[in-house]
Amino acid sequence: MAASNKSIMLEFEVDDVDTQYDRLKHIAVEWVMPPTTFPWGNRSIYFRDPDGNLLNFYTRVSTG
């Protein structure tokens, strides 16, 4: 079962994380992290798909 394997994250670069979050937030997924900007320049959302896989949708943003 995928949910029992917590060691892999699938990452996908998207044009706009906030747009994807707005599109997906009404779907019954397990949200791990809302839109967050990291110091290294990625804005990401983390969630689990229905099979338990951890997904990261991210957009590269300017940090300065």
mmCIF file as Biopython writes it, N, C-alpha, C and O atoms, coordinates in Angstrom:
data_model
#
loop_
_atom_site.group_PDB
_atom_site.id
_atom_site.type_symbol
_atom_site.label_atom_id
_atom_site.label_alt_id
_atom_site.label_comp_id
_atom_site.label_asym_id
_atom_site.label_entity_id
_atom_site.label_seq_id
_atom_site.pdbx_PDB_ins_code
_atom_site.Cartn_x
_atom_site.Cartn_y
_atom_site.Cartn_z
_atom_site.occupancy
_atom_site.B_iso_or_equiv
_atom_site.auth_seq_id
_atom_site.auth_asym_id
_atom_site.pdbx_PDB_model_num
ATOM 1   N N  . MET A ? 1  ? 0.845   -1.179 0.000   1.0 0.0 1  A 1 
ATOM 2   C CA . MET A ? 1  ? 0.000   0.000  0.000   1.0 0.0 1  A 1 
ATOM 3   C C  . MET A ? 1  ? 0.889   1.240  0.000   1.0 0.0 1  A 1 
ATOM 4   O O  . MET A ? 1  ? 1.825   1.331  0.795   1.0 0.0 1  A 1 
ATOM 5   N N  . ALA A ? 2  ? 0.609   2.180  -0.872  1.0 0.0 2  A 1 
ATOM 6   C CA . ALA A ? 2  ? 1.449   3.372  -1.010  1.0 0.0 2  A 1 
ATOM 7   C C  . ALA A ? 2  ? 1.488   4.216  0.257   1.0 0.0 2  A 1 
ATOM 8   O O  . ALA A ? 2  ? 2.529   4.788  0.580   1.0 0.0 2  A 1 
ATOM 9   N N  . ALA A ? 3  ? 0.388   4.305  0.973   1.0 0.0 3  A 1 
ATOM 10  C CA . ALA A ? 3  ? 0.340   5.158  2.163   1.0 0.0 3  A 1 
ATOM 11  C C  . ALA A ? 3  ? 1.319   4.706  3.234   1.0 0.0 3  A 1 
ATOM 12  O O  . ALA A ? 3  ? 1.732   5.518  4.061   1.0 0.0 3  A 1 
ATOM 13  N N  . SER A ? 4  ? 1.700   3.439  3.242   1.0 0.0 4  A 1 
ATOM 14  C CA . SER A ? 4  ? 2.632   2.964  4.255   1.0 0.0 4  A 1 
ATOM 15  C C  . SER A ? 4  ? 4.076   3.335  3.920   1.0 0.0 4  A 1 
ATOM 16  O O  . SER A ? 4  ? 4.953   3.239  4.779   1.0 0.0 4  A 1 
ATOM 17  N N  . ASN A ? 5  ? 4.332   3.756  2.684   1.0 0.0 5  A 1 
ATOM 18  C CA . ASN A ? 5  ? 5.675   4.170  2.277   1.0 0.0 5  A 1 
ATOM 19  C C  . ASN A ? 5  ? 5.754   5.689  2.343   1.0 0.0 5  A 1 
ATOM 20  O O  . ASN A ? 5  ? 5.253   6.377  1.454   1.0 0.0 5  A 1 
ATOM 21  N N  . LYS A ? 6  ? 6.375   6.209  3.383   1.0 0.0 6  A 1 
ATOM 22  C CA . LYS A ? 6  ? 6.443   7.654  3.592   1.0 0.0 6  A 1 
ATOM 23  C C  . LYS A ? 6  ? 7.795   8.224  3.175   1.0 0.0 6  A 1 
ATOM 24  O O  . LYS A ? 6  ? 8.141   9.329  3.595   1.0 0.0 6  A 1 
ATOM 25  N N  . SER A ? 7  ? 8.569   7.509  2.364   1.0 0.0 7  A 1 
ATOM 26  C CA . SER A ? 7  ? 9.921   7.933  2.051   1.0 0.0 7  A 1 
ATOM 27  C C  . SER A ? 7  ? 10.064  8.571  0.676   1.0 0.0 7  A 1 
ATOM 28  O O  . SER A ? 7  ? 11.161  9.007  0.330   1.0 0.0 7  A 1 
ATOM 29  N N  . ILE A ? 8  ? 9.011   8.643  -0.117  1.0 0.0 8  A 1 
ATOM 30  C CA . ILE A ? 8  ? 9.098   9.194  -1.466  1.0 0.0 8  A 1 
ATOM 31  C C  . ILE A ? 8  ? 8.105   10.330 -1.622  1.0 0.0 8  A 1 
ATOM 32  O O  . ILE A ? 8  ? 6.957   10.242 -1.186  1.0 0.0 8  A 1 
ATOM 33  N N  . MET A ? 9  ? 8.578   11.410 -2.261  1.0 0.0 9  A 1 
ATOM 34  C CA . MET A ? 9  ? 7.703   12.525 -2.605  1.0 0.0 9  A 1 
ATOM 35  C C  . MET A ? 9  ? 7.790   12.715 -4.115  1.0 0.0 9  A 1 
ATOM 36  O O  . MET A ? 9  ? 8.883   12.815 -4.672  1.0 0.0 9  A 1 
ATOM 37  N N  . LEU A ? 10 ? 6.643   12.765 -4.769  1.0 0.0 10 A 1 
ATOM 38  C CA . LEU A ? 10 ? 6.599   13.055 -6.201  1.0 0.0 10 A 1 
ATOM 39  C C  . LEU A ? 10 ? 6.469   14.561 -6.358  1.0 0.0 10 A 1 
ATOM 40  O O  . LEU A ? 10 ? 5.590   15.173 -5.752  1.0 0.0 10 A 1 
ATOM 41  N N  . GLU A ? 11 ? 7.340   15.169 -7.169  1.0 0.0 11 A 1 
ATOM 42  C CA . GLU A ? 11 ? 7.355   16.618 -7.311  1.0 0.0 11 A 1 
ATOM 43  C C  . GLU A ? 11 ? 7.032   17.015 -8.742  1.0 0.0 11 A 1 
ATOM 44  O O  . GLU A ? 11 ? 7.515   16.407 -9.698  1.0 0.0 11 A 1 
ATOM 45  N N  . PHE A ? 12 ? 6.203   18.051 -8.873  1.0 0.0 12 A 1 
ATOM 46  C CA . PHE A ? 12 ? 5.785   18.539 -10.176 1.0 0.0 12 A 1 
ATOM 47  C C  . PHE A ? 12 ? 5.887   20.054 -10.190 1.0 0.0 12 A 1 
ATOM 48  O O  . PHE A ? 12 ? 5.302   20.728 -9.343  1.0 0.0 12 A 1 
ATOM 49  N N  . GLU A ? 13 ? 6.630   20.590 -11.151 1.0 0.0 13 A 1 
ATOM 50  C CA . GLU A ? 13 ? 6.693   22.043 -11.307 1.0 0.0 13 A 1 
ATOM 51  C C  . GLU A ? 13 ? 5.440   22.490 -12.057 1.0 0.0 13 A 1 
ATOM 52  O O  . GLU A ? 13 ? 5.117   21.946 -13.113 1.0 0.0 13 A 1 
ATOM 53  N N  . VAL A ? 14 ? 4.743   23.473 -11.515 1.0 0.0 14 A 1 
ATOM 54  C CA . VAL A ? 14 ? 3.521   23.997 -12.116 1.0 0.0 14 A 1 
ATOM 55  C C  . VAL A ? 14 ? 3.689   25.498 -12.347 1.0 0.0 14 A 1 
ATOM 56  O O  . VAL A ? 14 ? 4.564   26.124 -11.749 1.0 0.0 14 A 1 
ATOM 57  N N  . ASP A ? 15 ? 2.860   26.070 -13.203 1.0 0.0 15 A 1 
ATOM 58  C CA . ASP A ? 15 ? 2.965   27.496 -13.510 1.0 0.0 15 A 1 
ATOM 59  C C  . ASP A ? 15 ? 2.625   28.377 -12.310 1.0 0.0 15 A 1 
ATOM 60  O O  . ASP A ? 15 ? 3.257   29.413 -12.105 1.0 0.0 15 A 1 
ATOM 61  N N  . ASP A ? 16 ? 1.633   27.972 -11.519 1.0 0.0 16 A 1 
ATOM 62  C CA . ASP A ? 16 ? 1.189   28.800 -10.394 1.0 0.0 16 A 1 
ATOM 63  C C  . ASP A ? 16 ? 0.623   27.904 -9.293  1.0 0.0 16 A 1 
ATOM 64  O O  . ASP A ? 16 ? -0.472  27.358 -9.430  1.0 0.0 16 A 1 
ATOM 65  N N  . VAL A ? 17 ? 1.367   27.757 -8.213  1.0 0.0 17 A 1 
ATOM 66  C CA . VAL A ? 17 ? 0.950   26.897 -7.093  1.0 0.0 17 A 1 
ATOM 67  C C  . VAL A ? 17 ? -0.376  27.359 -6.502  1.0 0.0 17 A 1 
ATOM 68  O O  . VAL A ? 17 ? -1.231  26.536 -6.177  1.0 0.0 17 A 1 
ATOM 69  N N  . ASP A ? 18 ? -0.552  28.660 -6.362  1.0 0.0 18 A 1 
ATOM 70  C CA . ASP A ? 18 ? -1.779  29.163 -5.735  1.0 0.0 18 A 1 
ATOM 71  C C  . ASP A ? 18 ? -3.014  28.844 -6.574  1.0 0.0 18 A 1 
ATOM 72  O O  . ASP A ? 18 ? -4.075  28.547 -6.026  1.0 0.0 18 A 1 
ATOM 73  N N  . THR A ? 19 ? -2.885  28.903 -7.881  1.0 0.0 19 A 1 
ATOM 74  C CA . THR A ? 19 ? -3.991  28.519 -8.763  1.0 0.0 19 A 1 
ATOM 75  C C  . THR A ? 19 ? -4.313  27.040 -8.592  1.0 0.0 19 A 1 
ATOM 76  O O  . THR A ? 19 ? -5.483  26.664 -8.523  1.0 0.0 19 A 1 
ATOM 77  N N  . GLN A ? 20 ? -3.289  26.204 -8.523  1.0 0.0 20 A 1 
ATOM 78  C CA . GLN A ? 20 ? -3.506  24.769 -8.329  1.0 0.0 20 A 1 
ATOM 79  C C  . GLN A ? 20 ? -4.128  24.484 -6.963  1.0 0.0 20 A 1 
ATOM 80  O O  . GLN A ? 20 ? -5.001  23.625 -6.839  1.0 0.0 20 A 1 
ATOM 81  N N  . TYR A ? 21 ? -3.675  25.206 -5.940  1.0 0.0 21 A 1 
ATOM 82  C CA . TYR A ? 21 ? -4.259  25.035 -4.607  1.0 0.0 21 A 1 
ATOM 83  C C  . TYR A ? 21 ? -5.744  25.388 -4.628  1.0 0.0 21 A 1 
ATOM 84  O O  . TYR A ? 21 ? -6.565  24.642 -4.094  1.0 0.0 21 A 1 
ATOM 85  N N  . ASP A ? 22 ? -6.094  26.521 -5.241  1.0 0.0 22 A 1 
ATOM 86  C CA . ASP A ? 22 ? -7.506  26.913 -5.336  1.0 0.0 22 A 1 
ATOM 87  C C  . ASP A ? 22 ? -8.321  25.869 -6.094  1.0 0.0 22 A 1 
ATOM 88  O O  . ASP A ? 22 ? -9.473  25.605 -5.751  1.0 0.0 22 A 1 
ATOM 89  N N  . ARG A ? 23 ? -7.726  25.282 -7.114  1.0 0.0 23 A 1 
ATOM 90  C CA . ARG A ? 23 ? -8.414  24.262 -7.917  1.0 0.0 23 A 1 
ATOM 91  C C  . ARG A ? 23 ? -8.629  22.973 -7.130  1.0 0.0 23 A 1 
ATOM 92  O O  . ARG A ? 23 ? -9.666  22.324 -7.262  1.0 0.0 23 A 1 
ATOM 93  N N  . LEU A ? 24 ? -7.637  22.605 -6.307  1.0 0.0 24 A 1 
ATOM 94  C CA . LEU A ? 24 ? -7.659  21.312 -5.627  1.0 0.0 24 A 1 
ATOM 95  C C  . LEU A ? 24 ? -8.197  21.333 -4.202  1.0 0.0 24 A 1 
ATOM 96  O O  . LEU A ? 24 ? -8.543  20.276 -3.673  1.0 0.0 24 A 1 
ATOM 97  N N  . LYS A ? 25 ? -8.280  22.492 -3.565  1.0 0.0 25 A 1 
ATOM 98  C CA . LYS A ? 25 ? -8.592  22.528 -2.131  1.0 0.0 25 A 1 
ATOM 99  C C  . LYS A ? 25 ? -9.978  21.984 -1.786  1.0 0.0 25 A 1 
ATOM 100 O O  . LYS A ? 25 ? -10.238 21.651 -0.630  1.0 0.0 25 A 1 
ATOM 101 N N  . HIS A ? 26 ? -10.856 21.892 -2.760  1.0 0.0 26 A 1 
ATOM 102 C CA . HIS A ? 26 ? -12.201 21.372 -2.500  1.0 0.0 26 A 1 
ATOM 103 C C  . HIS A ? 26 ? -12.295 19.857 -2.691  1.0 0.0 26 A 1 
ATOM 104 O O  . HIS A ? 26 ? -13.326 19.248 -2.406  1.0 0.0 26 A 1 
ATOM 105 N N  . ILE A ? 27 ? -11.220 19.267 -3.169  1.0 0.0 27 A 1 
ATOM 106 C CA . ILE A ? 27 ? -11.170 17.818 -3.376  1.0 0.0 27 A 1 
ATOM 107 C C  . ILE A ? 27 ? -10.750 17.166 -2.062  1.0 0.0 27 A 1 
ATOM 108 O O  . ILE A ? 27 ? -9.933  17.713 -1.322  1.0 0.0 27 A 1 
ATOM 109 N N  . ALA A ? 28 ? -11.300 16.027 -1.787  1.0 0.0 28 A 1 
ATOM 110 C CA . ALA A ? 28 ? -11.005 15.325 -0.529  1.0 0.0 28 A 1 
ATOM 111 C C  . ALA A ? 28 ? -9.635  14.662 -0.605  1.0 0.0 28 A 1 
ATOM 112 O O  . ALA A ? 28 ? -9.531  13.459 -0.843  1.0 0.0 28 A 1 
ATOM 113 N N  . VAL A ? 29 ? -8.581  15.460 -0.401  1.0 0.0 29 A 1 
ATOM 114 C CA . VAL A ? 29 ? -7.225  14.932 -0.290  1.0 0.0 29 A 1 
ATOM 115 C C  . VAL A ? 29 ? -6.712  15.300 1.092   1.0 0.0 29 A 1 
ATOM 116 O O  . VAL A ? 29 ? -7.263  16.180 1.752   1.0 0.0 29 A 1 
ATOM 117 N N  . GLU A ? 30 ? -5.675  14.635 1.519   1.0 0.0 30 A 1 
ATOM 118 C CA . GLU A ? 30 ? -5.051  14.948 2.803   1.0 0.0 30 A 1 
ATOM 119 C C  . GLU A ? 30 ? -4.016  16.045 2.570   1.0 0.0 30 A 1 
ATOM 120 O O  . GLU A ? 30 ? -2.977  15.806 1.955   1.0 0.0 30 A 1 
ATOM 121 N N  . TRP A ? 31 ? -4.303  17.245 3.060   1.0 0.0 31 A 1 
ATOM 122 C CA . TRP A ? 31 ? -3.364  18.359 2.915   1.0 0.0 31 A 1 
ATOM 123 C C  . TRP A ? 31 ? -2.280  18.232 3.966   1.0 0.0 31 A 1 
ATOM 124 O O  . TRP A ? 31 ? -2.568  18.088 5.154   1.0 0.0 31 A 1 
ATOM 125 N N  . VAL A ? 32 ? -1.041  18.285 3.531   1.0 0.0 32 A 1 
ATOM 126 C CA . VAL A ? 32 ? 0.108   18.199 4.422   1.0 0.0 32 A 1 
ATOM 127 C C  . VAL A ? 32 ? 0.662   19.594 4.695   1.0 0.0 32 A 1 
ATOM 128 O O  . VAL A ? 32 ? 1.107   19.874 5.807   1.0 0.0 32 A 1 
ATOM 129 N N  . MET A ? 33 ? 0.640   20.479 3.681   1.0 0.0 33 A 1 
ATOM 130 C CA . MET A ? 33 ? 1.149   21.838 3.842   1.0 0.0 33 A 1 
ATOM 131 C C  . MET A ? 33 ? 0.432   22.763 2.863   1.0 0.0 33 A 1 
ATOM 132 O O  . MET A ? 33 ? 0.390   22.475 1.667   1.0 0.0 33 A 1 
ATOM 133 N N  . PRO A ? 34 ? -0.136  23.871 3.351   1.0 0.0 34 A 1 
ATOM 134 C CA . PRO A ? 34 ? -0.764  24.840 2.446   1.0 0.0 34 A 1 
ATOM 135 C C  . PRO A ? 34 ? 0.330   25.588 1.662   1.0 0.0 34 A 1 
ATOM 136 O O  . PRO A ? 34 ? 1.514   25.353 1.903   1.0 0.0 34 A 1 
ATOM 137 N N  . PRO A ? 35 ? -0.037  26.470 0.742   1.0 0.0 35 A 1 
ATOM 138 C CA . PRO A ? 35 ? 0.977   27.195 -0.023  1.0 0.0 35 A 1 
ATOM 139 C C  . PRO A ? 35 ? 1.992   27.886 0.894   1.0 0.0 35 A 1 
ATOM 140 O O  . PRO A ? 35 ? 1.635   28.676 1.768   1.0 0.0 35 A 1 
ATOM 141 N N  . THR A ? 36 ? 3.252   27.564 0.669   1.0 0.0 36 A 1 
ATOM 142 C CA . THR A ? 36 ? 4.352   28.061 1.499   1.0 0.0 36 A 1 
ATOM 143 C C  . THR A ? 36 ? 5.521   28.413 0.592   1.0 0.0 36 A 1 
ATOM 144 O O  . THR A ? 36 ? 5.849   27.665 -0.329  1.0 0.0 36 A 1 
ATOM 145 N N  . THR A ? 37 ? 6.155   29.566 0.859   1.0 0.0 37 A 1 
ATOM 146 C CA . THR A ? 37 ? 7.338   29.962 0.115   1.0 0.0 37 A 1 
ATOM 147 C C  . THR A ? 37 ? 8.575   29.654 0.942   1.0 0.0 37 A 1 
ATOM 148 O O  . THR A ? 37 ? 8.690   30.078 2.092   1.0 0.0 37 A 1 
ATOM 149 N N  . PHE A ? 38 ? 9.498   28.911 0.346   1.0 0.0 38 A 1 
ATOM 150 C CA . PHE A ? 38 ? 10.731  28.519 1.021   1.0 0.0 38 A 1 
ATOM 151 C C  . PHE A ? 38 ? 11.849  29.503 0.702   1.0 0.0 38 A 1 
ATOM 152 O O  . PHE A ? 38 ? 11.822  30.148 -0.345  1.0 0.0 38 A 1 
ATOM 153 N N  . PRO A ? 39 ? 12.835  29.627 1.595   1.0 0.0 39 A 1 
ATOM 154 C CA . PRO A ? 39 ? 13.938  30.568 1.389   1.0 0.0 39 A 1 
ATOM 155 C C  . PRO A ? 39 ? 14.732  30.323 0.100   1.0 0.0 39 A 1 
ATOM 156 O O  . PRO A ? 39 ? 15.351  31.254 -0.417  1.0 0.0 39 A 1 
ATOM 157 N N  . TRP A ? 40 ? 14.730  29.107 -0.422  1.0 0.0 40 A 1 
ATOM 158 C CA . TRP A ? 40 ? 15.501  28.793 -1.623  1.0 0.0 40 A 1 
ATOM 159 C C  . TRP A ? 40 ? 14.753  29.113 -2.910  1.0 0.0 40 A 1 
ATOM 160 O O  . TRP A ? 40 ? 15.256  28.838 -3.999  1.0 0.0 40 A 1 
ATOM 161 N N  . GLY A ? 41 ? 13.542  29.697 -2.801  1.0 0.0 41 A 1 
ATOM 162 C CA . GLY A ? 41 ? 12.866  30.211 -3.980  1.0 0.0 41 A 1 
ATOM 163 C C  . GLY A ? 41 ? 11.758  29.359 -4.564  1.0 0.0 41 A 1 
ATOM 164 O O  . GLY A ? 41 ? 11.296  29.643 -5.669  1.0 0.0 41 A 1 
ATOM 165 N N  . ASN A ? 42 ? 11.317  28.332 -3.868  1.0 0.0 42 A 1 
ATOM 166 C CA . ASN A ? 42 ? 10.171  27.547 -4.320  1.0 0.0 42 A 1 
ATOM 167 C C  . ASN A ? 42 ? 8.950   27.870 -3.468  1.0 0.0 42 A 1 
ATOM 168 O O  . ASN A ? 42 ? 9.054   28.017 -2.250  1.0 0.0 42 A 1 
ATOM 169 N N  . ARG A ? 43 ? 7.799   27.978 -4.110  1.0 0.0 43 A 1 
ATOM 170 C CA . ARG A ? 43 ? 6.514   28.060 -3.414  1.0 0.0 43 A 1 
ATOM 171 C C  . ARG A ? 43 ? 5.839   26.727 -3.665  1.0 0.0 43 A 1 
ATOM 172 O O  . ARG A ? 43 ? 5.684   26.317 -4.815  1.0 0.0 43 A 1 
ATOM 173 N N  . SER A ? 44 ? 5.431   26.037 -2.592  1.0 0.0 44 A 1 
ATOM 174 C CA . SER A ? 44 ? 4.964   24.652 -2.704  1.0 0.0 44 A 1 
ATOM 175 C C  . SER A ? 44 ? 3.678   24.402 -1.946  1.0 0.0 44 A 1 
ATOM 176 O O  . SER A ? 44 ? 3.331   25.118 -1.006  1.0 0.0 44 A 1 
ATOM 177 N N  . ILE A ? 45 ? 2.983   23.371 -2.378  1.0 0.0 45 A 1 
ATOM 178 C CA . ILE A ? 45 ? 1.908   22.744 -1.605  1.0 0.0 45 A 1 
ATOM 179 C C  . ILE A ? 45 ? 2.236   21.261 -1.529  1.0 0.0 45 A 1 
ATOM 180 O O  . ILE A ? 45 ? 2.707   20.671 -2.501  1.0 0.0 45 A 1 
ATOM 181 N N  . TYR A ? 46 ? 1.984   20.663 -0.373  1.0 0.0 46 A 1 
ATOM 182 C CA . TYR A ? 46 ? 2.172   19.219 -0.184  1.0 0.0 46 A 1 
ATOM 183 C C  . TYR A ? 46 ? 0.811   18.610 0.140   1.0 0.0 46 A 1 
ATOM 184 O O  . TYR A ? 46 ? 0.051   19.149 0.944   1.0 0.0 46 A 1 
ATOM 185 N N  . PHE A ? 47 ? 0.521   17.496 -0.489  1.0 0.0 47 A 1 
ATOM 186 C CA . PHE A ? 47 ? -0.715  16.770 -0.181  1.0 0.0 47 A 1 
ATOM 187 C C  . PHE A ? 47 ? -0.541  15.310 -0.550  1.0 0.0 47 A 1 
ATOM 188 O O  . PHE A ? 47 ? 0.400   14.945 -1.254  1.0 0.0 47 A 1 
ATOM 189 N N  . ARG A ? 48 ? -1.446  14.484 -0.073  1.0 0.0 48 A 1 
ATOM 190 C CA . ARG A ? 48 ? -1.444  13.059 -0.408  1.0 0.0 48 A 1 
ATOM 191 C C  . ARG A ? 48 ? -2.582  12.779 -1.379  1.0 0.0 48 A 1 
ATOM 192 O O  . ARG A ? 48 ? -3.706  13.245 -1.196  1.0 0.0 48 A 1 
ATOM 193 N N  . ASP A ? 49 ? -2.272  12.021 -2.398  1.0 0.0 49 A 1 
ATOM 194 C CA . ASP A ? 49 ? -3.314  11.618 -3.343  1.0 0.0 49 A 1 
ATOM 195 C C  . ASP A ? 49 ? -4.153  10.508 -2.707  1.0 0.0 49 A 1 
ATOM 196 O O  . ASP A ? 49 ? -3.818  10.040 -1.619  1.0 0.0 49 A 1 
ATOM 197 N N  . PRO A ? 50 ? -5.225  10.079 -3.356  1.0 0.0 50 A 1 
ATOM 198 C CA . PRO A ? 50 ? -6.095  9.044  -2.754  1.0 0.0 50 A 1 
ATOM 199 C C  . PRO A ? 50 ? -5.378  7.741  -2.420  1.0 0.0 50 A 1 
ATOM 200 O O  . PRO A ? 50 ? -5.853  6.981  -1.576  1.0 0.0 50 A 1 
ATOM 201 N N  . ASP A ? 51 ? -4.240  7.465  -3.067  1.0 0.0 51 A 1 
ATOM 202 C CA . ASP A ? 51 ? -3.474  6.254  -2.767  1.0 0.0 51 A 1 
ATOM 203 C C  . ASP A ? 51 ? -2.446  6.471  -1.664  1.0 0.0 51 A 1 
ATOM 204 O O  . ASP A ? 51 ? -1.737  5.537  -1.288  1.0 0.0 51 A 1 
ATOM 205 N N  . GLY A ? 52 ? -2.355  7.697  -1.137  1.0 0.0 52 A 1 
ATOM 206 C CA . GLY A ? 52 ? -1.429  7.983  -0.052  1.0 0.0 52 A 1 
ATOM 207 C C  . GLY A ? 52 ? -0.068  8.496  -0.479  1.0 0.0 52 A 1 
ATOM 208 O O  . GLY A ? 52 ? 0.789   8.746  0.369   1.0 0.0 52 A 1 
ATOM 209 N N  . ASN A ? 53 ? 0.150   8.658  -1.782  1.0 0.0 53 A 1 
ATOM 210 C CA . ASN A ? 53 ? 1.424   9.185  -2.261  1.0 0.0 53 A 1 
ATOM 211 C C  . ASN A ? 53 ? 1.557   10.660 -1.897  1.0 0.0 53 A 1 
ATOM 212 O O  . ASN A ? 53 ? 0.597   11.419 -2.029  1.0 0.0 53 A 1 
ATOM 213 N N  . LEU A ? 54 ? 2.740   11.072 -1.439  1.0 0.0 54 A 1 
ATOM 214 C CA . LEU A ? 54 ? 2.988   12.465 -1.094  1.0 0.0 54 A 1 
ATOM 215 C C  . LEU A ? 54 ? 3.375   13.215 -2.364  1.0 0.0 54 A 1 
ATOM 216 O O  . LEU A ? 54 ? 4.297   12.820 -3.077  1.0 0.0 54 A 1 
ATOM 217 N N  . LEU A ? 55 ? 2.652   14.306 -2.636  1.0 0.0 55 A 1 
ATOM 218 C CA . LEU A ? 55 ? 2.893   15.106 -3.832  1.0 0.0 55 A 1 
ATOM 219 C C  . LEU A ? 55 ? 3.310   16.512 -3.446  1.0 0.0 55 A 1 
ATOM 220 O O  . LEU A ? 55 ? 2.808   17.076 -2.473  1.0 0.0 55 A 1 
ATOM 221 N N  . ASN A ? 56 ? 4.227   17.071 -4.210  1.0 0.0 56 A 1 
ATOM 222 C CA . ASN A ? 56 ? 4.660   18.452 -4.058  1.0 0.0 56 A 1 
ATOM 223 C C  . ASN A ? 56 ? 4.444   19.145 -5.393  1.0 0.0 56 A 1 
ATOM 224 O O  . ASN A ? 56 ? 5.093   18.811 -6.385  1.0 0.0 56 A 1 
ATOM 225 N N  . PHE A ? 57 ? 3.535   20.106 -5.419  1.0 0.0 57 A 1 
ATOM 226 C CA . PHE A ? 57 ? 3.408   20.993 -6.571  1.0 0.0 57 A 1 
ATOM 227 C C  . PHE A ? 57 ? 4.184   22.244 -6.210  1.0 0.0 57 A 1 
ATOM 228 O O  . PHE A ? 57 ? 3.967   22.810 -5.139  1.0 0.0 57 A 1 
ATOM 229 N N  . TYR A ? 58 ? 5.083   22.690 -7.072  1.0 0.0 58 A 1 
ATOM 230 C CA . TYR A ? 58 ? 5.894   23.852 -6.731  1.0 0.0 58 A 1 
ATOM 231 C C  . TYR A ? 58 ? 6.042   24.774 -7.923  1.0 0.0 58 A 1 
ATOM 232 O O  . TYR A ? 58 ? 5.940   24.363 -9.079  1.0 0.0 58 A 1 
ATOM 233 N N  . THR A ? 59 ? 6.287   26.046 -7.600  1.0 0.0 59 A 1 
ATOM 234 C CA . THR A ? 59 ? 6.578   27.091 -8.569  1.0 0.0 59 A 1 
ATOM 235 C C  . THR A ? 59 ? 7.829   27.805 -8.098  1.0 0.0 59 A 1 
ATOM 236 O O  . THR A ? 59 ? 7.968   28.100 -6.911  1.0 0.0 59 A 1 
ATOM 237 N N  . ARG A ? 60 ? 8.734   28.083 -9.010  1.0 0.0 60 A 1 
ATOM 238 C CA . ARG A ? 60 ? 9.925   28.863 -8.660  1.0 0.0 60 A 1 
ATOM 239 C C  . ARG A ? 60 ? 9.523   30.337 -8.598  1.0 0.0 60 A 1 
ATOM 240 O O  . ARG A ? 60 ? 8.909   30.858 -9.530  1.0 0.0 60 A 1 
ATOM 241 N N  . VAL A ? 61 ? 9.869   30.999 -7.506  1.0 0.0 61 A 1 
ATOM 242 C CA . VAL A ? 61 ? 9.526   32.407 -7.314  1.0 0.0 61 A 1 
ATOM 243 C C  . VAL A ? 61 ? 10.781  33.193 -6.961  1.0 0.0 61 A 1 
ATOM 244 O O  . VAL A ? 61 ? 11.787  32.624 -6.535  1.0 0.0 61 A 1 
ATOM 245 N N  . SER A ? 62 ? 10.708  34.487 -7.141  1.0 0.0 62 A 1 
ATOM 246 C CA . SER A ? 62 ? 11.815  35.356 -6.762  1.0 0.0 62 A 1 
ATOM 247 C C  . SER A ? 62 ? 11.800  35.543 -5.251  1.0 0.0 62 A 1 
ATOM 248 O O  . SER A ? 62 ? 10.740  35.755 -4.663  1.0 0.0 62 A 1 
ATOM 249 N N  . THR A ? 63 ? 12.950  35.466 -4.627  1.0 0.0 63 A 1 
ATOM 250 C CA . THR A ? 63 ? 13.035  35.622 -3.173  1.0 0.0 63 A 1 
ATOM 251 C C  . THR A ? 63 ? 13.587  36.973 -2.776  1.0 0.0 63 A 1 
ATOM 252 O O  . THR A ? 63 ? 13.781  37.230 -1.588  1.0 0.0 63 A 1 
ATOM 253 N N  . GLY A ? 64 ? 13.841  37.835 -3.725  1.0 0.0 64 A 1 
ATOM 254 C CA . GLY A ? 64 ? 14.408  39.069 -3.277  1.0 0.0 64 A 1 
ATOM 255 C C  . GLY A ? 64 ? 14.282  40.170 -4.213  1.0 0.0 64 A 1 
ATOM 256 O O  . GLY A ? 64 ? 14.736  41.278 -3.928  1.0 0.0 64 A 1 
#
